[in-house]
């Protein structure tokens, strides 16, 4: 099978390795995830970390293959707990790697639920240190048409090559 490598991460999302690297400098800072316009509650739990290797056929009949890591967050308030320190998150992931092989460059997906609403899928943005806490924005993971996405990326690449600064005098943009 000549599968298309679908490990390419969109520019607005990060991999697990990038997230862990960003958190390593602020281990004592509270780690606050934000989704649907609000922060997770201070008692949130990481209830599951899983790694998957996927093979699929997209809507253009192209074989696809990728690895993905899922981190499940249970968004609950529990007693007097505060937001988990970044170092604890890091330690949980390290513990998981003793049992599950996690590819740091794999696509990273967060599954979030408050235990009442259905679980939803999110991708993570680069962490930001603000107000003494590490903030990670989670945005909904939309569906997409991969053949269309590849076509648009190629058209954008062609336009940039033709109309970029070095091609301005070539006449292709006139």
C-alpha positions as CSV (number, residue, x, y, z in Angstrom):
1,X,0.0,0.0,0.0
2,X,1.4,3.4,-1.0
3,X,-0.2,5.4,1.7
4,X,0.1,9.1,2.0
5,X,1.8,10.1,5.2
6,X,-0.8,12.1,7.0
7,X,1.4,12.8,10.0
8,X,1.8,16.4,8.9
9,X,0.4,18.6,11.6
10,X,-1.5,21.7,10.8
11,X,0.3,25.0,11.5
12,X,-2.1,25.9,14.3
13,X,-1.7,22.7,16.3
14,X,1.2,21.1,18.1
15,X,2.6,17.6,18.7
16,X,3.0,15.9,22.1
17,X,6.8,16.4,21.9
18,X,6.4,20.2,21.3
19,X,3.9,20.4,24.2
20,X,6.2,18.6,26.6
21,X,9.2,20.7,25.5
22,X,7.2,23.8,26.2
23,X,6.1,22.6,29.6
24,X,9.5,21.5,30.8
25,X,10.6,25.0,31.8
26,X,7.6,25.8,34.0
27,X,7.0,22.6,35.9
28,X,5.5,24.3,39.0
29,X,3.2,26.5,37.1
30,X,-0.5,25.5,37.0
31,X,-1.5,24.0,33.6
32,X,-4.8,25.4,32.4
33,X,-6.4,24.1,29.3
34,X,-9.1,26.4,27.6
35,X,-11.9,25.1,25.4
36,X,-15.2,26.4,24.3
37,X,-14.3,29.8,25.6
38,X,-13.5,28.8,29.2
39,X,-10.8,27.2,31.2
40,X,-11.0,23.6,32.5
41,X,-12.1,23.4,36.1
42,X,-9.3,23.2,38.7
43,X,-10.0,19.5,39.5
44,X,-9.6,18.2,36.0
45,X,-8.1,14.7,35.5
46,X,-6.2,13.1,32.7
47,X,-8.3,9.9,32.5
48,X,-6.5,8.2,29.6
49,X,-3.6,8.6,27.2
50,X,-3.6,6.4,24.2
51,X,-1.6,6.0,21.0
52,X,-3.1,4.8,17.7
53,X,-1.7,4.0,14.3
54,X,-4.3,4.5,11.6
55,X,-4.8,3.3,8.1
56,X,-7.6,4.7,6.1
57,X,-8.9,5.5,2.7
58,X,-9.9,9.2,2.1
59,X,-12.8,10.4,0.0
60,X,-10.5,10.6,-3.1
61,X,-9.7,6.9,-2.7
62,X,-6.2,7.7,-1.5
63,X,-4.7,5.4,1.2
64,X,-3.8,7.4,4.4
65,X,-1.6,6.4,7.3
66,X,-0.7,8.3,10.5
67,X,-0.1,8.0,14.2
68,X,-2.1,10.0,16.7
69,X,-1.9,10.4,20.5
70,X,-5.1,11.1,22.4
71,X,-5.2,12.7,25.9
72,X,-8.5,12.5,27.6
73,X,-9.4,15.3,30.0
74,X,-12.3,14.9,32.5
75,X,-13.3,18.5,33.2
76,X,-14.6,18.4,36.8
77,X,-14.3,20.5,39.9
78,X,-13.1,18.3,42.8
79,X,-12.9,19.6,46.3
80,X,-10.3,22.2,46.9
81,X,-8.0,21.1,44.1
82,X,-6.1,23.6,42.0
83,X,-5.1,23.2,38.4
84,X,-2.5,20.5,37.8
85,X,1.1,21.7,37.8
86,X,2.8,21.4,34.4
87,X,5.3,19.1,36.0
88,X,2.6,16.7,37.1
89,X,1.2,16.5,33.5
90,X,4.8,15.9,32.3
91,X,5.2,13.1,34.9
92,X,1.9,11.4,33.9
93,X,3.0,11.3,30.3
94,X,6.4,10.0,31.3
95,X,4.6,7.2,33.3
96,X,2.5,6.3,30.3
97,X,5.6,5.9,28.1
98,X,6.7,3.1,30.5
99,X,3.7,1.1,29.1
100,X,2.7,2.7,25.8
101,X,5.1,3.8,23.0
102,X,4.3,7.5,22.4
103,X,5.7,9.1,19.2
104,X,6.4,12.7,20.2
105,X,5.9,13.9,16.6
106,X,2.5,12.3,16.3
107,X,-0.7,14.3,15.8
108,X,-2.0,15.3,19.2
109,X,-5.8,15.2,20.0
110,X,-7.5,16.1,23.3
111,X,-10.7,14.4,24.1
112,X,-12.6,16.6,26.6
113,X,-15.9,16.0,28.5
114,X,-17.4,17.2,31.8
115,X,-18.8,13.7,32.4
116,X,-22.3,14.9,31.2
117,X,-21.8,16.3,27.7
118,X,-20.4,13.9,25.0
119,X,-16.7,13.9,24.6
120,X,-15.4,16.3,22.0
121,X,-12.1,16.4,20.0
122,X,-9.7,19.3,20.2
123,X,-6.2,20.2,18.9
124,X,-3.8,22.1,21.0
125,X,-2.1,25.4,20.4
126,X,1.4,26.3,21.7
127,X,1.4,26.9,25.5
128,X,1.6,30.5,26.8
129,X,2.9,31.5,30.2
130,X,0.6,34.2,31.5
131,X,-0.2,35.3,35.0
132,X,2.0,32.6,36.5
133,X,0.1,29.8,34.8
134,X,0.7,27.9,31.6
135,X,-2.3,28.2,29.3
136,X,-3.1,25.9,26.4
137,X,-5.9,26.8,24.0
138,X,-7.8,23.8,22.6
139,X,-9.7,24.3,19.4
140,X,-12.3,22.0,18.0
141,X,-10.9,19.5,15.5
142,X,-12.9,20.0,12.3
143,X,-13.6,17.5,9.6
144,X,-11.8,18.0,6.3
145,X,-11.5,16.7,2.8
146,X,-7.9,15.6,2.5
147,X,-7.7,15.6,-1.3
148,X,-9.1,19.2,-1.3
149,X,-6.7,20.2,1.5
150,X,-3.7,18.8,-0.5
151,X,-5.0,20.6,-3.7
152,X,-5.3,23.9,-1.8
153,X,-1.9,23.6,-0.3
154,X,-0.4,22.9,-3.8
155,X,-2.2,25.9,-5.3
156,X,-1.0,28.1,-2.4
157,X,2.6,26.8,-3.0
158,X,2.4,27.5,-6.7
159,X,1.0,31.0,-6.2
160,X,3.8,31.8,-3.6
161,X,6.4,30.5,-6.1
162,X,5.0,32.6,-8.9
163,X,4.1,35.7,-7.0
164,X,6.8,35.7,-4.3
165,X,9.3,38.5,-4.1
166,X,11.9,36.8,-6.4
167,X,9.2,36.2,-9.1
168,X,7.7,39.7,-9.0
169,X,9.6,40.6,-12.2
170,X,8.9,37.4,-14.1
171,X,5.5,38.6,-15.3
172,X,3.6,35.6,-14.0
173,X,1.7,37.7,-11.5
174,X,0.7,40.4,-14.0
